[in-house]
Amino acid sequence: MVKLEEVGIDHVEEEEEYTDTDSSSVYSSDDDEDDVDNIESIMDRIWALQDVIPPKTRKSISDKCSSIYDWGKYGAKFLGNSAWVLTTSALLLVLPLMIELEHEQGLIEYEKIQQQSSQLLSQPSGQQQQKKQGSGIVPPGF
């Protein structure tokens, strides 16, 4: 059976003081502090580059980046609008045409079936048997 014991905050602070010298502390880690210091130093170094690069060159780089961004934004907007026009045109013009062509194809098939059934009804049964016997090999689709 497990016995639970309540630990006060004073006890935790006392343990923290004792383990502060130990590098494997549960509550804080030296590695975390080093990472923050490294990130800050890298950001400081990047920010310090503005003192190295002359203002005229910085303005030139900024203008070129701004120009590239503006052209990219314009190009993306143009492509989006073009895609919208093409898809809506296809839906409004091509889709009804395809539906109508399919409907017409169905009507043609229906007329063929009616013609075949009327021919079968109009021929005497003896002629049908002679036609089947004398035809030989029939290729598919005929």
N, C-alpha and C positions, 0 to 999 in steps of 0.2 A: 504494500500500500504506500502511496506517495504522500508525503507530508509537505504542505504548502506553508511558506513563511513569508511574511510581508517585510520588505526591505525599505527603509526610509531613505529620503533623498540625501540626508547627511551621510549615510553609509556609502552611497554611490559617489559623492564628492570626495570622501576620504580615499576610496579606492582609486579614483581618478588621479589624485595627487601622487599616490604611490606608483601608478602605472604610467605616469607622464614621462618618466625616463625610459620606459620600455618602448621599443619601436613598433611593437605589435599591439597598439592600443585599440580597444574596441570603439571608443568614442571619437577619436580623431586619428587622422593619418597624415604623416609628413608628405606622402606622395601627392595627396590632394592639394596641399599648399604649394608644392613645387609646380604642379600643372598650372595653377592660377598665375603664379609668378612668371612662368614661361610664356603663357598666352599674353600676359600684359607686356612682357618685354618684346615679344614679336610684334604686337600691335604698336608699341612705342617706336620700334625700329622702322616699321612701315610708315608711320606718321612722320617720323623724322626725315624721311626721304624728300619731303616737300622742301626742306631747307637746302637739300643738295641740288635739286632740279631748279633751274632758273624759272621765274614767273612766265616769261614768254613761251618757253617750251611746255610748261604745264598748261597754259591756255590753249596752245596748239593741240596738245593731246586731248584735252577736254573737248575742244570743238570737233575733232575727228570722231571721238567716241559718241558725242551727241548726234553728229551727222549719221553715223552708222546706225544708231538706235532709231533715229527718225525714219531712215530709209527702210529699216526692217519693219517698223510699225506700219508704214505705208504699204509695203509689200504684203504683209500679213492681212491687212484690211482689204486690199484689192483681191487677194486670193479668196478670202472668205466671201466677199460679195460676188465674185465670179462663180464660185461653187454654188451659192444660193440661186443665182440666175439659171445656171445650167440644170440643177436638180428640179427647180420648179417648172422650167420649160419642158423638161422631159416628162414630168408628171402630168402636165396639162396638155401636151401635144402628142407625145409618143404613146403613153399608156392607153388613151382611148383608141388610138389607131390599132394598137396590138389587140385590144379587146374586140374591136370590130372585125379584124382579120380572122381571129379565132372563131368568132360567131359565123362568119361567112364560110369558113372551112367546115364547120359543123353542118351548115345547111347543104353544102355540096355532098358531104358524106350521107346525109339523110336522103337526098335525091337519088344517089347511087343505090342505096338500099331499097328504095321504093321501086326504082326501075328493075332491079334484079328480082324483086318479089313479084312484080307484074309480069315479067317474062316467064318466071316459073309457073305462074298461074295460067298464062295463056298457052303454053306448050302442052301437048298431050303427053301422057306418062311414057309412052313408047319411045318418043323422040328423046326424052331425057335420058333413058337407059342407053340408047344408041349413041348419044352424045358422050356419055361417060365412058362407054366401052371403046369408042373410036378415037378418043382424044389422046390416049397414050400418056406420056409424062407431062405434067403441067408444072411450069415453073412457078415459084412462089409469087403471089400478088396477082395472078390471073385466074 
